[in-house]
Amino acid sequence: MNASRIALVTGANQGLGRALAEGLAARLGPDDLVLLTGRDPGRVTDAAVEAARLPGTRARVEGRVLDVTDADAIARLADELGTRYGGVDIVVSNAVARVLPEDSQSERADEFIDVSNTATHAVLRSFGAVLRPGGRLLVVASSLGTLGHLDPRLHHLFDGASLDQVEYAVESWRSAVHNRTATEAGWPVWLNVPSKVAQVAAVRAVAAERREQDLATGTLVASVCPGMVDTATSRPWFSDYSGAQSPAEAARAVLDLVFAADVDPGLYGELIRFGKPLPWHEGTPPVEQDRLVKP
């Protein structure tokens, strides 16, 4: 990576995203810059100020308001950083929409898809274009992002798909939710599953196009599963949190991946959990979760 490095974390004003931004600021150097982004100006400012004041912080930390549902805003920020700094070195796409078990999945579908999927596509396109050689572009997903969690009827939509095809599949899913034909077509009621599969598929699509050049320059594009994390977003979904990590603990494995000296070709483009790839075709459809959530 370059002597003066630029890092960006979306959804970084709380929880895992904030821990990732703070961890980057601790591991980078005084000449480096960490951009901590989120939608709420007050929270972004407070998080950036607090991160800059932490005892272990070494890099400069700045807060930036960024609405990840606005693809044009993502493109403008990528263009700005490309022009001002010649590119970026570390991008972690972490934004997520909080949905409670009692919320209607169909009523929250647009917001959830826009934050988790439309934003992921925009980050991959815009920041992939300005990622410096030797950089890291990571999308935070989950173990639910493996293809086997979907009905086999849907596998062809994501397996070996291009980014445009993944985007089309996501919009087809969105339309099916609104038309009340999603269940008939095989889509889970629980939004989290197709959303995560689509995130991982989008990363795989971009990585497939860049693989040869990125491996030659030590650049990593991948999705990551941080494991169970005790946050306000995830806590309502689990009754047993005895094995959950704090955001700082969960950030550690992701940061180790960011700062690894070499890129393992076996990890490139994959969904990585604690340093190991999760098999793309593993998983089973979430039958039990579908019974528990509200359509």
Disulfide bonds with the S-S distance in Angstrom:
none
